[in-house]
Amino acid sequence: MNLTFEGITFSKFIDEKTWQFNEVKLIQEVKNKSQAFYLKDEDLEKRLITEKK
């Protein structure tokens, strides 16, 4: 997939009070930093859920 996590802004997808992260916002931030706009959010979300198990 060639995604990069370098330089991502964590405050864009992590709630500072609860430390919970928003998966949709995480995907958008990683896609933006990776310039991987061709990837489908749904596919990345499925993969993220699979990796969490």
Secondary structure, DSSP 8 states (H G I E B T S, - for coil): -----TT--GGGTB-TTT--B-HHHHHHHHHHHHT-TTS-HHHHHHHHHHHH-
